Amino acid sequence: MARAGLTPERLTLAGAELADEVGFEQVTVSALARRFDVKVASLYSHLKNSRDLRTRIALYALDELADRVAEALAGRAGRDALAAFAEAYRGYATEHPGRYAAARLRLDPETAAASAGVRHAQMARALLRGYDLAEPDRTHAVRLLGSVVHGYVDLELAGGFDHSAPGPRESWAWVVDSLDALLRSKRT
């Protein structure tokens, strides 16, 4: 019998916390069972398997991150919105590295379409309205933003900028300024 108080929601949050502590790749039903000092079998009344747990954590992280990005974007436009958007992702990744990794889990098409991933794309497109880009440039720009922000954050989290000057914060500001200049140059 499952321990009283264990719910899919509580297990998802505990899994997200575990991901931040040990890395998303290390999160399994077995690791979660150890955290609650229960037998693995007792969690299967709440979770199908480790893939189900990881998907739940990914959906949780996508929701949490979308809320953070939306709050950062509120009332901003142009370069200010771009900087807030990028910093929301960077800040989340720094504070919650396991959840950030989870938010990039490849989901099946149906799950992805029902997830907050759609909100992320909508917010990127809304941000880009301030740059007055026509299609297909707007789609290219959404992909560019994702590539630059996620690429920079991944390199920074891996320690890729630890051994040289200038520091990562200075380079980050330069990257955001460069993206802004590029996007402004593409206006229709």
Accessible surface in RSA format (square Angstrom, percent):
REM  Atomic radii and reference values for relative SASA: ProtOr
REM  Chains: A
REM  Algorithm: Lee & Richards
REM  Probe-radius: 1.40
REM  Slices: 20
REM RES _ NUM      All-atoms   Total-Side   Main-Chain    Non-polar    All polar
REM                ABS   REL    ABS   REL    ABS   REL    ABS   REL    ABS   REL
RES MET A   1   230.68 119.5 151.96 100.6  78.72 187.4 128.41 109.2 102.27 135.5
RES ALA A   2    26.55  24.4  12.91  19.9  13.64  31.0  12.91  18.2  13.64  36.1
RES ARG A   3   122.48  51.4 109.29  55.7  13.19  31.4  43.50  59.5  78.98  47.9
RES ALA A   4    96.18  88.4  68.56 105.8  27.62  62.8  79.49 111.9  16.69  44.2
RES GLY A   5    49.53  61.1   0.00   N/A  49.53  61.1  32.94  90.4  16.59  37.2
RES LEU A   6     7.54   4.2   0.09   0.1   7.45  18.7   0.09   0.1   7.45  20.1
RES THR A   7    56.09  39.9  55.91  56.7   0.18   0.4  51.11  68.7   4.97   7.5
RES PRO A   8    36.41  26.5  36.25  33.0   0.16   0.6  36.41  30.1   0.00   0.0
RES GLU A   9   126.74  72.8 118.04  89.3   8.70  20.7  70.91 137.2  55.83  45.6
RES ARG A  10   114.91  48.2 107.99  55.1   6.92  16.5  40.61  55.5  74.30  45.0
RES LEU A  11     0.00   0.0   0.00   0.0   0.00   0.0   0.00   0.0   0.00   0.0
RES THR A  12    12.05   8.6  12.05  12.2   0.00   0.0   9.59  12.9   2.46   3.7
RES LEU A  13    71.49  39.8  71.35  51.0   0.14   0.4  71.35  50.1   0.14   0.4
RES ALA A  14     8.18   7.5   7.56  11.7   0.62   1.4   8.04  11.3   0.14   0.4
RES GLY A  15     0.00   0.0   0.00   N/A   0.00   0.0   0.00   0.0   0.00   0.0
RES ALA A  16     0.00   0.0   0.00   0.0   0.00   0.0   0.00   0.0   0.00   0.0
RES GLU A  17    65.76  37.8  63.73  48.2   2.03   4.8  17.41  33.7  48.35  39.5
RES LEU A  18    14.47   8.1  14.47  10.3   0.00   0.0  14.47  10.2   0.00   0.0
RES ALA A  19     0.49   0.5   0.00   0.0   0.49   1.1   0.00   0.0   0.49   1.3
RES ASP A  20    33.82  23.7  16.03  16.0  17.79  42.1  14.42  33.9  19.39  19.3
RES GLU A  21   112.29  64.5  73.53  55.6  38.76  92.3  43.26  83.7  69.03  56.4
RES VAL A  22    77.57  51.0  52.67  47.7  24.90  60.0  61.78  53.7  15.79  42.8
RES GLY A  23    30.95  38.2   0.00   N/A  30.95  38.2  28.47  78.1   2.48   5.6
RES PHE A  24     8.72   4.4   4.99   3.1   3.73   9.7   4.99   3.0   3.73  10.7
RES GLU A  25   130.45  74.9 111.19  84.1  19.25  45.8  55.19 106.8  75.25  61.4
RES GLN A  26   110.42  61.7 100.96  73.8   9.46  22.5  25.33  53.9  85.09  64.5
RES VAL A  27     0.43   0.3   0.00   0.0   0.43   1.0   0.00   0.0   0.43   1.2
RES THR A  28    50.80  36.1  50.80  51.5   0.00   0.0  46.71  62.7   4.09   6.2
RES VAL A  29     1.60   1.1   1.60   1.5   0.00   0.0   1.60   1.4   0.00   0.0
RES SER A  30    46.43  39.2  45.59  60.8   0.85   2.0  16.79  35.8  29.64  41.5
RES ALA A  31    14.43  13.3  10.60  16.4   3.83   8.7  10.86  15.3   3.56   9.4
RES LEU A  32     0.00   0.0   0.00   0.0   0.00   0.0   0.00   0.0   0.00   0.0
RES ALA A  33     1.59   1.5   1.59   2.5   0.00   0.0   1.59   2.2   0.00   0.0
RES ARG A  34   169.37  71.1 147.11  75.0  22.25  53.0  79.48 108.6  89.88  54.5
RES ARG A  35    94.93  39.9  57.98  29.6  36.95  88.0  31.68  43.3  63.25  38.3
RES PHE A  36    28.18  14.1  22.01  13.6   6.17  16.1  26.97  16.3   1.22   3.5
RES ASP A  37   115.94  81.2 103.55 103.1  12.39  29.3  27.28  64.2  88.66  88.4
RES VAL A  38    27.09  17.8   6.69   6.1  20.40  49.2  16.43  14.3  10.66  28.9
RES LYS A  39   167.43  81.7 158.74  97.4   8.68  20.7 112.79 101.5  54.64  58.2
RES VAL A  40    50.05  32.9  46.71  42.3   3.34   8.0  46.71  40.6   3.34   9.1
RES ALA A  41    77.08  70.9  62.80  96.9  14.28  32.5  63.75  89.8  13.33  35.3
RES SER A  42    17.68  14.9   9.05  12.1   8.63  19.9  16.84  35.9   0.84   1.2
RES LEU A  43     0.00   0.0   0.00   0.0   0.00   0.0   0.00   0.0   0.00   0.0
RES TYR A  44   107.44  50.2  85.82  48.8  21.62  56.3  59.24  44.5  48.20  59.4
RES SER A  45    85.08  71.9  43.32  57.8  41.75  96.2  53.46 113.8  31.62  44.3
RES HIS A  46    37.64  20.6  27.61  19.2  10.03  25.7  27.64  28.5  10.00  11.6
RES LEU A  47     3.16   1.8   0.00   0.0   3.16   7.9   2.61   1.8   0.55   1.5
RES LYS A  48   166.44  81.2 142.32  87.3  24.11  57.4  93.50  84.2  72.93  77.7
RES ASN A  49    70.09  48.3  70.08  67.7   0.01   0.0  24.43  58.8  45.66  44.1
RES SER A  50    35.70  30.2  33.09  44.2   2.61   6.0  22.81  48.6  12.89  18.1
RES ARG A  51   116.62  49.0 112.27  57.2   4.34  10.3  63.45  86.7  53.17  32.2
RES ASP A  52    23.85  16.7  18.61  18.5   5.25  12.4   8.14  19.2  15.71  15.7
RES LEU A  53     0.00   0.0   0.00   0.0   0.00   0.0   0.00   0.0   0.00   0.0
RES ARG A  54    35.26  14.8  35.26  18.0   0.00   0.0  11.87  16.2  23.39  14.2
RES THR A  55    24.28  17.3  24.28  24.6   0.00   0.0  19.35  26.0   4.94   7.5
RES ARG A  56    79.09  33.2  75.53  38.5   3.56   8.5  16.63  22.7  62.46  37.9
RES ILE A  57     0.00   0.0   0.00   0.0   0.00   0.0   0.00   0.0   0.00   0.0
RES ALA A  58     0.37   0.3   0.37   0.6   0.00   0.0   0.37   0.5   0.00   0.0
RES LEU A  59    52.47  29.2  51.73  37.0   0.75   1.9  51.87  36.4   0.61   1.6
RES TYR A  60    70.89  33.1  65.50  37.3   5.39  14.0  52.02  39.1  18.87  23.3
RES ALA A  61     0.00   0.0   0.00   0.0   0.00   0.0   0.00   0.0   0.00   0.0
RES LEU A  62    17.23   9.6  17.23  12.3   0.00   0.0  17.23  12.1   0.00   0.0
RES ASP A  63    72.11  50.5  72.11  71.8   0.00   0.0  20.78  48.9  51.33  51.2
RES GLU A  64    51.62  29.6  43.54  32.9   8.08  19.2  30.65  59.3  20.97  17.1
RES LEU A  65     2.44   1.4   2.44   1.7   0.00   0.0   2.44   1.7   0.00   0.0
RES ALA A  66     0.00   0.0   0.00   0.0   0.00   0.0   0.00   0.0   0.00   0.0
RES ASP A  67    82.32  57.7  76.28  75.9   6.04  14.3  29.02  68.3  53.30  53.2
RES ARG A  68    74.36  31.2  66.81  34.1   7.55  18.0  31.02  42.4  43.35  26.3
RES VAL A  69     0.00   0.0   0.00   0.0   0.00   0.0   0.00   0.0   0.00   0.0
RES ALA A  70    37.74  34.7  29.29  45.2   8.45  19.2  31.84  44.8   5.90  15.6
RES GLU A  71   140.00  80.4 125.10  94.6  14.89  35.5  46.78  90.5  93.22  76.1
RES ALA A  72    22.59  20.8  14.49  22.4   8.10  18.4  22.30  31.4   0.29   0.8
RES LEU A  73    23.61  13.1  19.29  13.8   4.32  10.9  19.32  13.6   4.29  11.5
RES ALA A  74    72.36  66.5  48.01  74.1  24.35  55.4  60.22  84.8  12.15  32.2
RES GLY A  75    93.35 115.1   0.00   N/A  93.35 115.1  45.43 124.7  47.92 107.3
RES ARG A  76   107.58  45.2  84.87  43.3  22.71  54.1   9.96  13.6  97.62  59.2
RES ALA A  77    74.92  68.9  58.20  89.8  16.71  38.0  62.11  87.5  12.81  33.9
RES GLY A  78    18.03  22.2   0.00   N/A  18.03  22.2  17.57  48.2   0.46   1.0
RES ARG A  79    91.27  38.3  84.67  43.2   6.59  15.7  47.60  65.0  43.67  26.5
RES ASP A  80    79.78  55.9  74.19  73.8   5.60  13.2  28.10  66.1  51.68  51.5
RES ALA A  81     2.02   1.9   2.02   3.1   0.00   0.0   2.02   2.8   0.00   0.0
RES LEU A  82     0.03   0.0   0.03   0.0   0.00   0.0   0.03   0.0   0.00   0.0
RES ALA A  83    24.78  22.8  22.80  35.2   1.98   4.5  23.54  33.1   1.24   3.3
RES ALA A  84    15.83  14.6   6.14   9.5   9.69  22.0  14.68  20.7   1.15   3.0
RES PHE A  85     9.12   4.6   9.12   5.7   0.00   0.0   9.12   5.5   0.00   0.0
RES ALA A  86     0.41   0.4   0.41   0.6   0.00   0.0   0.41   0.6   0.00   0.0
RES GLU A  87    58.15  33.4  56.41  42.7   1.74   4.1  44.78  86.6  13.37  10.9
RES ALA A  88     8.74   8.0   0.43   0.7   8.31  18.9   8.13  11.4   0.61   1.6
RES TYR A  89    11.81   5.5  11.81   6.7   0.00   0.0   6.67   5.0   5.14   6.3
RES ARG A  90    18.25   7.7  18.19   9.3   0.06   0.1   4.13   5.6  14.11   8.6
RES GLY A  91    15.81  19.5   0.00   N/A  15.81  19.5  15.81  43.4   0.00   0.0
RES TYR A  92     0.84   0.4   0.84   0.5   0.00   0.0   0.84   0.6   0.00   0.0
RES ALA A  93     0.11   0.1   0.11   0.2   0.00   0.0   0.11   0.2   0.00   0.0
RES THR A  94    91.21  64.9  74.66  75.7  16.55  39.4  62.16  83.5  29.05  43.9
RES GLU A  95   102.82  59.0  77.24  58.4  25.59  60.9  39.30  76.0  63.53  51.9
RES HIS A  96    40.94  22.4  40.94  28.5   0.00   0.0  25.50  26.3  15.44  18.0
RES PRO A  97    54.04  39.4  49.25  44.9   4.79  17.4  49.66  41.0   4.38  27.2
RES GLY A  98     2.66   3.3   0.00   N/A   2.66   3.3   2.07   5.7   0.58   1.3
RES ARG A  99    18.77   7.9  18.77   9.6   0.00   0.0   0.00   0.0  18.77  11.4
RES TYR A 100     2.01   0.9   2.01   1.1   0.00   0.0   2.01   1.5   0.00   0.0
RES ALA A 101    38.56  35.5  32.00  49.4   6.56  14.9  32.22  45.4   6.34  16.8
RES ALA A 102     0.00   0.0   0.00   0.0   0.00   0.0   0.00   0.0   0.00   0.0
RES ALA A 103    12.40  11.4   2.58   4.0   9.82  22.3   2.58   3.6   9.82  26.0
RES ARG A 104   102.21  42.9  71.29  36.3  30.92  73.6  35.61  48.7  66.61  40.4
RES LEU A 105    31.06  17.3  17.00  12.2  14.06  35.4  22.61  15.9   8.45  22.7
RES ARG A 106   212.94  89.4 200.04 102.0  12.90  30.7  79.89 109.2 133.06  80.6
RES LEU A 107    22.97  12.8   7.13   5.1  15.84  39.8   8.11   5.7  14.86  40.0
RES ASP A 108    76.17  53.4  67.04  66.7   9.13  21.6  41.68  98.1  34.49  34.4
RES PRO A 109   115.98  84.5 105.96  96.6  10.02  36.4 112.81  93.1   3.18  19.8
RES GLU A 110   147.25  84.5 136.66 103.4  10.59  25.2  54.86 106.1  92.39  75.4
RES THR A 111    33.70  24.0  28.38  28.8   5.32  12.7  13.79  18.5  19.90  30.1
RES ALA A 112    37.49  34.5  34.48  53.2   3.01   6.9  34.72  48.9   2.77   7.3
RES ALA A 113    72.80  66.9  50.11  77.3  22.69  51.6  55.51  78.2  17.29  45.8
RES ALA A 114    93.28  85.8  51.89  80.1  41.39  94.1  62.93  88.6  30.35  80.4
RES SER A 115    13.87  11.7   1.40   1.9  12.47  28.7   5.92  12.6   7.95  11.1
RES ALA A 116     8.26   7.6   0.94   1.4   7.32  16.7   4.78   6.7   3.48   9.2
RES GLY A 117    24.25  29.9   0.00   N/A  24.25  29.9  17.74  48.7   6.51  14.6
RES VAL A 118    63.11  41.5  59.11  53.5   4.00   9.6  62.47  54.3   0.64   1.7
RES ARG A 119    86.53  36.3  86.09  43.9   0.45   1.1  45.73  62.5  40.80  24.7
RES HIS A 120    20.74  11.3  19.16  13.3   1.58   4.0  17.97  18.5   2.77   3.2
RES ALA A 121    45.79  42.1  41.05  63.3   4.75  10.8  45.27  63.8   0.52   1.4
RES GLN A 122   106.67  59.6 100.94  73.8   5.74  13.7  40.97  87.2  65.70  49.8
RES MET A 123    22.59  11.7  21.82  14.4   0.77   1.8  21.75  18.5   0.84   1.1
RES ALA A 124     5.58   5.1   5.58   8.6   0.00   0.0   5.58   7.9   0.00   0.0
RES ARG A 125    78.39  32.9  78.32  39.9   0.07   0.2  35.80  48.9  42.59  25.8
RES ALA A 126    38.07  35.0  27.63  42.6  10.45  23.8  27.92  39.3  10.16  26.9
RES LEU A 127     9.27   5.2   0.00   0.0   9.27  23.3   6.88   4.8   2.39   6.4
RES LEU A 128     0.00   0.0   0.00   0.0   0.00   0.0   0.00   0.0   0.00   0.0
RES ARG A 129   161.90  68.0 144.99  73.9  16.91  40.3  60.61  82.8 101.30  61.4
RES GLY A 130    37.93  46.8   0.00   N/A  37.93  46.8  21.81  59.8  16.13  36.1
RES TYR A 131     0.50   0.2   0.50   0.3   0.00   0.0   0.50   0.4   0.00   0.0
RES ASP A 132    84.13  58.9  80.89  80.5   3.24   7.7  21.80  51.3  62.33  62.2
RES LEU A 133     3.16   1.8   1.20   0.9   1.96   4.9   1.88   1.3   1.28   3.4
RES ALA A 134    44.87  41.3  38.85  59.9   6.03  13.7  44.60  62.8   0.28   0.7
RES GLU A 135    90.51  52.0  64.81  49.0  25.70  61.2  57.10 110.5  33.41  27.3
RES PRO A 136    85.56  62.4  85.14  77.6   0.41   1.5  85.51  70.6   0.04   0.3
RES ASP A 137    52.98  37.1  51.20  51.0   1.78   4.2   5.93  13.9  47.06  46.9
RES ARG A 138    67.52  28.4  67.52  34.4   0.00   0.0   2.26   3.1  65.26  39.6
RES THR A 139    30.07  21.4  30.07  30.5   0.00   0.0  21.76  29.2   8.31  12.6
RES HIS A 140   101.04  55.2  95.96  66.7   5.08  13.0  71.97  74.2  29.07  33.8
RES ALA A 141     5.82   5.4   3.19   4.9   2.63   6.0   5.69   8.0   0.13   0.3
RES VAL A 142    31.31  20.6  27.91  25.3   3.40   8.2  27.91  24.2   3.40   9.2
RES ARG A 143   158.97  66.7 150.49  76.7   8.48  20.2  60.10  82.1  98.87  59.9
RES LEU A 144    55.49  30.9  50.77  36.3   4.72  11.9  54.88  38.5   0.61   1.6
RES LEU A 145     0.86   0.5   0.86   0.6   0.00   0.0   0.86   0.6   0.00   0.0
RES GLY A 146    25.31  31.2   0.00   N/A  25.31  31.2  24.27  66.6   1.03   2.3
RES SER A 147    76.75  64.9  56.81  75.8  19.94  45.9  38.30  81.6  38.45  53.9
RES VAL A 148    39.22  25.8  32.53  29.5   6.69  16.1  38.62  33.6   0.61   1.7
RES VAL A 149     2.68   1.8   2.68   2.4   0.00   0.0   2.68   2.3   0.00   0.0
RES HIS A 150    51.06  27.9  51.06  35.5   0.00   0.0  30.18  31.1  20.88  24.3
RES GLY A 151    30.10  37.1   0.00   N/A  30.10  37.1  28.92  79.4   1.18   2.6
RES TYR A 152    21.08   9.8  16.41   9.3   4.66  12.1  18.17  13.7   2.90   3.6
RES VAL A 153     2.45   1.6   2.12   1.9   0.33   0.8   2.45   2.1   0.00   0.0
RES ASP A 154    55.54  38.9  49.46  49.2   6.08  14.4  24.73  58.2  30.81  30.7
RES LEU A 155   100.53  56.0 100.11  71.6   0.42   1.1 100.53  70.6   0.00   0.0
RES GLU A 156    38.66  22.2  30.41  23.0   8.24  19.6  16.04  31.0  22.62  18.5
RES LEU A 157    77.80  43.3  44.78  32.0  33.02  83.0  48.05  33.7  29.75  80.1
RES ALA A 158    88.57  81.4  45.54  70.3  43.03  97.9  58.87  82.9  29.70  78.7
RES GLY A 159    18.83  23.2   0.00   N/A  18.83  23.2  13.91  38.2   4.92  11.0
RES GLY A 160    50.29  62.0   0.00   N/A  50.29  62.0  23.56  64.7  26.73  59.9
RES PHE A 161    50.63  25.3  48.30  29.9   2.33   6.1  48.43  29.4   2.21   6.3
RES ASP A 162   101.11  70.8  67.03  66.7  34.08  80.6  19.51  45.9  81.60  81.4
RES HIS A 163   169.55  92.7 133.59  92.9  35.97  92.0 100.02 103.1  69.54  80.9
RES SER A 164    81.06  68.5  59.53  79.4  21.54  49.6  47.00 100.1  34.06  47.7
RES ALA A 165    96.04  88.3  64.30  99.2  31.74  72.2  66.85  94.1  29.19  77.3
RES PRO A 166    71.90  52.4  59.60  54.3  12.30  44.7  65.60  54.2   6.30  39.2
RES GLY A 167    34.55  42.6   0.00   N/A  34.55  42.6  24.73  67.9   9.83  22.0
RES PRO A 168    37.80  27.6  36.96  33.7   0.85   3.1  37.80  31.2   0.00   0.0
RES ARG A 169   142.97  60.0 142.26  72.5   0.71   1.7  76.96 105.2  66.00  40.0
RES GLU A 170   111.20  63.8 102.82  77.8   8.38  19.9  42.52  82.2  68.68  56.1
RES SER A 171    34.97  29.6  31.67  42.3   3.31   7.6  17.29  36.8  17.68  24.8
RES TRP A 172     9.48   3.8   9.48   4.6   0.00   0.0   7.00   3.7   2.48   4.0
RES ALA A 173    47.03  43.2  43.91  67.8   3.11   7.1  47.03  66.2   0.00   0.0
RES TRP A 174   174.86  70.2 171.32  82.9   3.54   8.3 145.23  77.4  29.63  48.1
RES VAL A 175    25.27  16.6  24.60  22.3   0.68   1.6  25.05  21.8   0.22   0.6
RES VAL A 176     4.75   3.1   4.75   4.3   0.00   0.0   4.75   4.1   0.00   0.0
RES ASP A 177    68.72  48.1  64.50  64.2   4.21  10.0  25.14  59.2  43.58  43.5
RES SER A 178    43.69  36.9  33.16  44.3  10.53  24.2  30.87  65.7  12.82  18.0
RES LEU A 179    10.34   5.8   9.22   6.6   1.12   2.8  10.13   7.1   0.22   0.6
RES ASP A 180     8.74   6.1   8.74   8.7   0.00   0.0   0.00   0.0   8.74   8.7
RES ALA A 181    48.57  44.7  43.21  66.7   5.36  12.2  43.98  61.9   4.59  12.2
RES LEU A 182    75.06  41.8  69.92  50.0   5.14  12.9  74.45  52.3   0.61   1.6
RES LEU A 183     3.62   2.0   3.62   2.6   0.00   0.0   3.62   2.5   0.00   0.0
RES ARG A 184   116.27  48.8 105.80  53.9  10.47  24.9  31.60  43.2  84.66  51.3
RES SER A 185    84.44  71.4  44.17  58.9  40.27  92.8  49.76 106.0  34.67  48.6
RES LYS A 186   106.18  51.8  99.04  60.8   7.14  17.0  45.24  40.7  60.94  64.9
RES ARG A 187   115.16  48.4  92.16  47.0  23.00  54.8  32.56  44.5  82.60  50.1
RES THR A 188   105.07  74.7  46.15  46.8  58.92 140.4  66.75  89.7  38.32  57.9
END  Absolute sums over single chains surface
CHAIN  1 A    10045.3       8100.5       1944.8       5791.3       4254.0
END  Absolute sums over all chains
TOTAL         10045.3       8100.5       1944.8       5791.3       4254.0
